[in-house]
Each structure stands twice: as C-alpha cells, then as structure tokens.
Amino acid sequence: MTKLTNWCTLPTSKGDFRMYDTGDEDVRLISMGDVESLGEQPLLRIHSSCLASEVFGANDCDCADQLHESMKLIANEGRGIIIHQHQEGRGQGLSKKIRAVRLMETDDLDTVEAFEHLCLDQDIRTYEPAVEILKSLEVEKVRLISNNPRKIQFLEKNEIQVSSVNTHPNIRPENADYLRTKNAKLGHKLPLNLITDAEEIRFYHSDQPWGELSNFSKHSVFLDEINWPTVEHFYQAQKFIEPELIEKVRLADTPTLAKIRAGEMKDLRRNDWAELKENVMLRALRAKFTQHPELTILLRSTGDKRIVESTSDDAYWGESTDGIGQNRLGELLMTVRSELG
C-alpha cells in the first residue's frame, strides 16, 4: 500500500474531511482529521460501493443512508475513518447486481432469492484492504459502524478488536422488504424494531424516522428578532456573548458545521453556560414547534408516548438503546407537547 502522504481536503455539509490516496483506485480512504492521529479505538466504517444509491440517489437500499450516517457520527466526534471499497453487488460486480435487481422487479424475488436464482454466492466481499490500512496505521481497536456480523468476524479474525455501532436505516416503501430480508436471511443486525416500536418515539438523525424532532431538522426559528436556520444553530450560538462569535455560528452552512464551529471556539464560551443551556434549548423548541404549524400537529400526534433521542454520543441530551443517558432533549420535547395541549 502507498504511504498515506498524498491527501486533499474534502469539504462536505458534515464538515471538512480528508481524502487520502491509497495507491489503489478501488479503495478510498476518508478521515476526519489526520489519519495518523486517530486516537484510541476510532470510529470506522468499511463501506462497499453502491453506485445506484450513492451517485444516482436510488431509494431501494440503505447503502447511501449508512454512508451519510457514518459521516455524521464521525463529524460529531471529530475523528474517525471511512474505507470505501469498490465491491458492487456484495462483491459480485455491477453487471450481476443489475441482473439480480431486475429479477427482484420482474419475478417478485427478494435479494437472497435473486442471487440464488442466478447461482451466485450471497456475499463474496473481502475486507483485506481495510485490514491492511488499519495495520499500517497501527490501529488495533475500532468501533465499527456496521450491522453486518461478517465485517466484525473478518476484523477479529485479523486480530483487530471490534465493538459494534449500529446504523439506523431510513425505512421507505422502496427498501422496507430489502431491509427485513437483510436481517432475516443475511444475519444483519439492523435495529428495525426500535425504529417502529409502538410504545415510544425514538429519533436521532433529521433525515430518518421522526427526524423532525431533531435539532438538526431544516426548520428555522425566529428568536431575538433574528432568523436562525435550525434549532441547533440557535443553541450553539448562545454559548457565546460576543456578537461576532454568535454570528459566526449562525452563518454556518449546516447545523453540523454550526456545532463544529462552536466546538472550535469552546475556550471562548460563556462561564454560565451549564446553568443556561436547558432554558436555551426549551426556548428554541417552543419557537420551533409553535412557529411551524405542521410540527405542532406532528408533536401532538405522539400522544402520551415517551419521546427519546436515541444516541450513545450524548449521555446528557440523549439516551442510548441500553437506557444509559438522561434524555433531556426528549424530556423537553414532552414538556413542549404538554404545553401545546
């Protein structure tokens, strides 16, 4: 493998990444920060290409969704890597993948049945290039962003310790059956039941189920005679007193970049922020759910169900799937719901 010295900045809506030259046109390496300074047990996504969804926006799988969620998780933490391998159709290639998908359309087959009909092995992907990169970086432990047990097994077989981080698919009419088949027949661990749980409302990413409840949803709020692009913009800006710092956060292109920008200026944060932050959040949520009538209807539609921000990245505002975390954002959303009647 080529020494990882040739790189360029990859500016995205989720933050500035680096794209490295691996010496292999079929293997792309993306990192947040210096790839030589990942720290202990970095976030890792080993991602197989899917031209249909990643380039052309096809809705009948979750490949692009997983890639974008991985970028968000890495951006929120400020470190991590994505190894993007050209392995279309679970390693069978684009031509055979097209034949399989066409069979699914014409003969009402699921993805496993289509591969069987064509006498194809279900998954022949290899993650050897990823292992080679990790070992060259002396990475021995990772938090793997994946629902695929084969990836975990492959890394562990190659003496890399793995803890798993689930992705949360955006379930659509076009991909619902495909996602269920991945769990039932391919052994994947997609948290489909958590997303459709009737007892409580769980949300996190703004482009996934109940994403309108997220601070990152594209709903502006008008507060202090200023229009803020999102609740997250307003919340992050209130960490500062100086008008120029507040404006710097407000003008960030995306809520993720607003969070990153505020984090870069943490040494300039107001001293009383810990005491103010819940009131700031509550004020922003009240504005969001009263200034957008459709959101008022949405929040009321949750009835008396418990609302949970489902994330392991924030033990204060969120609650992970194992119940750890204070879920303060969910609690404040339920407060606003009660106020709305």
C-alpha positions as CSV (number, residue, x, y, z in Angstrom):
1,M,0.0,0.0,0.0
2,T,1.2,3.5,-0.8
3,K,2.3,5.6,2.2
4,L,-0.6,7.8,3.2
5,T,1.0,11.2,2.4
6,N,-1.0,12.3,-0.6
7,W,-4.3,13.9,0.5
8,C,-6.6,16.7,-0.1
9,T,-9.4,18.4,1.9
10,L,-12.9,17.1,1.2
11,P,-15.3,19.9,2.3
12,T,-18.8,18.5,2.9
13,S,-22.1,19.6,4.6
14,K,-21.0,17.5,7.6
15,G,-17.6,19.1,8.0
16,D,-14.1,19.0,6.4
17,F,-12.8,15.5,5.8
18,R,-9.5,14.4,4.3
19,M,-9.4,12.1,1.2
20,Y,-6.2,10.0,1.0
21,D,-4.6,8.3,-1.9
22,T,-4.2,4.6,-1.0
23,G,-2.4,3.7,-4.2
24,D,-5.4,1.5,-5.2
25,E,-8.2,3.1,-7.4
26,D,-10.7,0.7,-5.9
27,V,-10.0,1.6,-2.3
28,R,-10.7,5.1,-1.0
29,L,-9.8,6.4,2.5
30,I,-11.6,9.3,4.1
31,S,-10.8,10.6,7.5
32,M,-11.8,13.4,9.9
33,G,-8.5,14.9,10.9
34,D,-5.0,13.5,10.4
35,V,-5.2,9.8,9.6
36,E,-2.0,9.3,11.6
37,S,-3.7,10.8,14.8
38,L,-6.9,8.8,15.1
39,G,-6.5,8.2,18.9
40,E,-7.6,5.1,20.7
41,Q,-10.4,2.9,19.3
42,P,-11.6,5.3,16.5
43,L,-14.9,5.1,14.7
44,L,-14.6,3.1,11.5
45,R,-16.9,2.5,8.5
46,I,-15.8,-0.1,5.9
47,H,-18.2,0.7,3.1
48,S,-18.8,-1.2,-0.1
49,S,-19.7,1.0,-3.1
50,C,-23.3,1.3,-4.3
51,L,-23.4,3.5,-7.4
52,A,-27.2,3.3,-7.6
53,S,-27.8,5.0,-4.3
54,E,-24.6,7.0,-3.7
55,V,-24.4,8.5,-7.1
56,F,-27.9,8.4,-8.6
57,G,-30.0,8.5,-5.4
58,A,-31.8,5.2,-5.7
59,N,-34.2,4.6,-2.7
60,D,-34.4,0.8,-2.8
61,C,-31.5,0.1,-0.4
62,D,-29.8,1.7,2.6
63,C,-26.3,2.0,1.3
64,A,-26.1,5.7,0.9
65,D,-28.0,6.2,4.2
66,Q,-25.4,4.2,6.0
67,L,-22.5,6.1,4.4
68,H,-24.1,9.5,5.3
69,E,-24.9,8.4,8.9
70,S,-21.3,7.2,9.3
71,M,-20.0,10.6,8.1
72,K,-22.3,12.4,10.7
73,L,-21.1,10.2,13.5
74,I,-17.5,10.8,12.7
75,A,-18.0,14.5,12.2
76,N,-19.8,14.8,15.6
77,E,-16.9,13.1,17.3
78,G,-14.3,14.9,15.3
79,R,-12.2,11.8,14.4
80,G,-12.6,8.6,12.5
81,I,-12.2,6.9,9.1
82,I,-14.2,5.5,6.3
83,I,-12.6,2.9,4.0
84,H,-14.7,2.9,0.8
85,Q,-14.1,-0.2,-1.3
86,H,-15.3,-0.8,-4.9
87,Q,-17.3,-4.0,-4.3
88,E,-20.7,-3.7,-6.0
89,G,-23.4,-6.3,-5.5
90,R,-21.9,-7.8,-2.3
91,G,-18.7,-8.5,-4.3
92,Q,-20.3,-9.9,-7.5
93,G,-19.9,-6.8,-9.6
94,L,-22.2,-4.3,-11.2
95,S,-23.3,-6.5,-14.1
96,K,-24.5,-9.3,-11.9
97,K,-26.0,-6.9,-9.4
98,I,-28.2,-5.4,-12.2
99,R,-29.3,-8.8,-13.3
100,A,-30.3,-9.7,-9.7
101,V,-32.2,-6.4,-9.1
102,R,-34.1,-6.9,-12.4
103,L,-35.1,-10.4,-11.2
104,M,-36.4,-8.9,-8.0
105,E,-38.5,-6.4,-10.0
106,T,-39.9,-8.9,-12.6
107,D,-40.2,-12.1,-10.5
108,D,-41.1,-10.6,-7.1
109,L,-38.0,-12.1,-5.5
110,D,-36.1,-10.8,-2.5
111,T,-32.4,-10.1,-2.8
112,V,-31.3,-13.6,-1.4
113,E,-33.7,-15.4,-3.8
114,A,-32.4,-13.4,-6.8
115,F,-28.8,-14.3,-6.0
116,E,-29.8,-18.0,-5.6
117,H,-31.7,-18.0,-8.9
118,L,-28.5,-16.7,-10.6
119,C,-26.4,-19.3,-8.7
120,L,-24.4,-16.6,-7.0
121,D,-22.8,-16.7,-3.6
122,Q,-24.6,-14.3,-1.3
123,D,-21.6,-12.3,-0.2
124,I,-18.0,-12.7,-1.5
125,R,-16.7,-9.4,-0.3
126,T,-13.2,-9.2,1.2
127,Y,-12.1,-6.6,3.7
128,E,-8.4,-7.4,3.4
129,P,-7.5,-3.9,2.0
130,A,-9.2,-2.4,5.1
131,V,-7.2,-4.6,7.4
132,E,-4.0,-3.7,5.6
133,I,-4.7,0.0,6.1
134,L,-5.6,-0.4,9.8
135,K,-2.4,-2.3,10.4
136,S,-0.3,0.2,8.6
137,L,-1.8,2.9,10.9
138,E,-1.2,0.6,13.9
139,V,-4.9,0.6,14.8
140,E,-5.7,-2.4,17.0
141,K,-9.2,-1.5,18.3
142,V,-12.1,0.1,16.4
143,R,-15.7,1.0,16.9
144,L,-17.2,-0.4,13.7
145,I,-20.2,1.4,12.2
146,S,-22.0,-1.6,10.8
147,N,-24.9,-4.0,11.2
148,N,-23.0,-6.8,9.3
149,P,-21.6,-9.5,11.5
150,R,-19.3,-10.7,8.6
151,K,-17.3,-7.5,8.9
152,I,-16.9,-7.9,12.6
153,Q,-15.7,-11.5,12.2
154,F,-13.3,-10.6,9.4
155,L,-11.6,-7.9,11.5
156,E,-11.5,-10.0,14.7
157,K,-10.0,-12.9,12.7
158,N,-7.3,-10.5,11.7
159,E,-6.6,-9.6,15.3
160,I,-8.4,-6.2,15.4
161,Q,-10.7,-5.8,18.4
162,V,-14.2,-4.6,17.5
163,S,-17.1,-3.0,19.2
164,S,-20.2,-2.5,17.1
165,V,-22.1,0.7,16.4
166,N,-25.4,0.2,14.7
167,T,-26.7,2.4,11.9
168,H,-30.3,3.4,11.9
169,P,-31.9,2.9,8.4
170,N,-34.4,5.3,6.9
171,I,-37.2,2.9,6.2
172,R,-39.0,3.7,2.9
173,P,-41.6,1.8,0.9
174,E,-38.9,1.1,-1.7
175,N,-36.5,-0.5,0.8
176,A,-38.6,-1.9,3.6
177,D,-38.7,-5.5,2.3
178,Y,-35.0,-5.4,1.5
179,L,-34.0,-4.3,5.0
180,R,-36.1,-7.1,6.6
181,T,-34.5,-9.6,4.2
182,K,-31.0,-8.5,5.3
183,N,-31.9,-9.2,8.9
184,A,-33.8,-12.4,8.3
185,K,-31.7,-14.1,5.7
186,L,-28.3,-12.4,5.8
187,G,-27.8,-12.2,9.5
188,H,-27.6,-8.4,9.7
189,K,-28.4,-6.6,12.9
190,L,-30.5,-3.6,11.7
191,P,-32.4,-2.1,14.6
192,L,-35.7,-2.2,12.7
193,N,-37.9,-2.9,15.8
194,L,-36.5,0.1,17.7
195,I,-37.5,2.4,14.8
196,T,-41.0,1.0,14.6
197,D,-41.6,0.5,18.3
198,A,-45.2,1.4,19.1
199,E,-44.5,2.1,22.8
200,E,-42.2,5.1,22.3
201,I,-40.9,7.5,19.8
202,R,-37.2,7.2,19.1
203,F,-35.4,9.6,16.9
204,Y,-31.9,10.9,16.1
205,H,-30.9,11.8,12.5
206,S,-33.0,14.5,10.9
207,D,-33.4,12.6,7.6
208,Q,-34.7,9.4,9.3
209,P,-38.0,8.5,11.0
210,W,-39.3,11.2,13.4
211,G,-36.3,13.3,12.2
212,E,-38.4,16.5,12.5
213,L,-37.9,16.2,16.3
214,S,-34.1,16.6,15.8
215,N,-32.4,20.0,16.4
216,F,-30.8,19.4,13.0
217,S,-34.1,19.3,11.1
218,K,-34.4,22.1,8.5
219,H,-36.9,24.2,10.4
220,S,-35.9,27.8,11.1
221,V,-36.7,29.6,14.3
222,F,-37.2,33.3,14.7
223,L,-35.8,34.5,18.1
224,D,-34.4,37.8,19.3
225,E,-35.5,39.3,16.1
226,I,-33.2,37.1,14.2
227,N,-33.9,34.1,11.9
228,W,-31.9,31.0,12.8
229,P,-31.6,28.3,10.2
230,T,-32.2,25.5,12.7
231,V,-32.6,25.0,16.5
232,E,-29.0,23.7,16.6
233,H,-27.7,27.0,15.1
234,F,-29.5,28.9,17.8
235,Y,-28.5,26.6,20.6
236,Q,-24.8,26.5,19.7
237,A,-24.7,30.3,19.2
238,Q,-26.0,31.0,22.7
239,K,-22.8,29.6,24.1
240,F,-21.2,32.9,23.4
241,I,-21.8,36.5,24.4
242,E,-19.8,38.4,21.7
243,P,-22.0,39.3,18.7
244,E,-19.3,38.4,16.2
245,L,-19.0,34.8,17.6
246,I,-22.7,34.4,17.7
247,E,-23.0,35.5,14.1
248,K,-20.1,33.2,13.1
249,V,-22.1,30.2,14.3
250,R,-25.4,31.4,12.9
251,L,-23.9,31.7,9.4
252,A,-22.6,28.1,9.4
253,D,-24.0,26.4,6.2
254,T,-25.4,23.4,8.1
255,P,-26.3,22.5,11.7
256,T,-23.4,20.1,11.9
257,L,-21.0,22.8,10.9
258,A,-22.6,25.1,13.5
259,K,-21.8,22.5,16.2
260,I,-18.3,22.1,14.9
261,R,-17.7,25.8,14.7
262,A,-18.9,26.3,18.3
263,G,-16.7,23.4,19.4
264,E,-13.7,25.1,17.8
265,M,-14.3,28.2,20.0
266,K,-15.0,26.3,23.3
267,D,-12.4,28.3,25.1
268,L,-14.5,31.5,24.4
269,R,-17.7,30.0,25.8
270,R,-19.6,32.0,28.4
271,N,-19.0,30.9,32.0
272,D,-22.6,30.4,33.0
273,W,-23.5,28.1,30.0
274,A,-24.0,25.0,32.1
275,E,-26.8,26.8,34.1
276,L,-28.4,28.3,31.0
277,K,-28.4,25.5,28.4
278,E,-31.7,23.8,29.3
279,N,-33.6,27.1,29.3
280,V,-32.0,28.0,25.9
281,M,-33.0,24.6,24.5
282,L,-36.5,24.9,25.8
283,R,-36.9,28.3,24.4
284,A,-35.8,27.2,21.0
285,L,-38.0,24.1,21.0
286,R,-41.1,26.2,21.9
287,A,-40.3,28.5,19.0
288,K,-39.8,25.6,16.6
289,F,-43.0,23.8,17.4
290,T,-45.2,26.9,17.6
291,Q,-43.8,28.7,14.5
292,H,-44.3,25.7,12.2
293,P,-48.0,24.5,12.3
294,E,-47.2,21.2,10.7
295,L,-44.7,20.5,13.6
296,T,-47.4,21.3,16.2
297,I,-49.6,18.7,14.6
298,L,-46.7,16.2,14.4
299,L,-45.7,16.6,18.1
300,R,-49.3,16.3,19.2
301,S,-49.7,13.1,17.2
302,T,-47.2,11.4,19.5
303,G,-50.0,11.3,22.1
304,D,-48.6,10.3,25.5
305,K,-45.8,8.1,24.2
306,R,-42.3,8.6,25.6
307,I,-40.0,10.6,23.3
308,V,-36.4,9.5,23.2
309,E,-33.3,10.9,21.5
310,S,-31.6,7.6,20.7
311,T,-27.9,8.1,20.7
312,S,-24.9,6.8,22.5
313,D,-22.9,10.0,21.7
314,D,-24.5,12.3,24.2
315,A,-25.4,11.0,27.7
316,Y,-27.0,14.3,28.7
317,W,-29.4,15.2,25.9
318,G,-29.9,11.6,24.6
319,E,-30.5,8.1,25.7
320,S,-28.8,5.1,24.1
321,T,-30.6,1.9,23.3
322,D,-29.5,0.3,26.5
323,G,-31.1,3.0,28.6
324,I,-28.0,4.9,29.6
325,G,-28.3,8.7,29.3
326,Q,-30.6,11.4,30.8
327,N,-32.6,12.0,27.6
328,R,-33.0,15.7,28.4
329,L,-33.9,16.6,24.9
330,G,-36.7,14.0,24.9
331,E,-37.9,15.3,28.2
332,L,-38.1,18.9,27.0
333,L,-39.9,17.8,23.8
334,M,-42.5,16.2,26.1
335,T,-42.7,19.4,28.1
336,V,-43.5,21.4,24.9
337,R,-46.0,18.7,23.9
338,S,-47.8,19.1,27.2
339,E,-47.8,22.9,26.8
340,L,-49.4,22.6,23.3
341,G,-52.3,20.6,24.8
